[in-house]
Amino acid sequence: MQRTVDWIFFDLGSTLIDETAADLRRVREMTAGTGVSAEAYCKKRLELISQGLPGDRAAIAFFHLNKTPWHSEAETPYPDALPTLTALKRRDFHLGVIANQNPGTKQRLENWGLLPCFDVIAASAELGVAKPDPAIFRWALAQADCPPQNAIMVGDRPDNDIAPANRLGMHTVRLLRGLGAYHTPQSTDEQPEYTIQTLAELPNLL
């Protein structure tokens, strides 16, 4: 990728932030006392994701479960998050967040020591608009005063992260991590420009 890129925007969950513990806690709460095991739920969810369906929503409907609250307090940054962000900042890239998140994104980023890395934070709860709506991407780009072709979107979900960014003309990098790694692109728009296995690979693309 030629250095025409000024801004790099990141998803949070399963990209910079490990949601494994938070997800398992919610699954156990949803399935408690229902006759459905957490293991059965997770197996069915992966099956549905591989079919191009929205995993949790489809699995909850399949088992007739009630969705319980998400536990953001159980989230933690991946070990490669801060080193990668720091390396990119040292190379004078501007960094931002475009993420579907519960309220309090900035505080969580501050608690994790990641907030100083970011110049723009577009979080769904605060903006009232969520991915894949292109409005949240447009808002972030406007705040950055950056044309789409000079920005990269990095995320795990072909539908939420890659497709809307591609349609706007951004560069796209898909990170194969977490449940997002099981999503199969369902259209040309969902095909990323680049695919990586770890965040540590990202600086080498630039």
Protein Blocks (a to p, Z undefined) as FASTA:
>chain_A
ZZfbfbdcddfehplpccklmmmmmmmmmmgonlpafklmmmmmmmmmmnopafklmmmm
mnopacddddfklgccdfklmmmmmmmmmnopacdddddddehklmmmmmnopmmmpmbd
cdfklnopacfbfklmmmmmmmnopafklcccddfbfklmmmmmmmnopacddddehjkl
mpccfbfklpcfbdcfbfklmmmmZZ
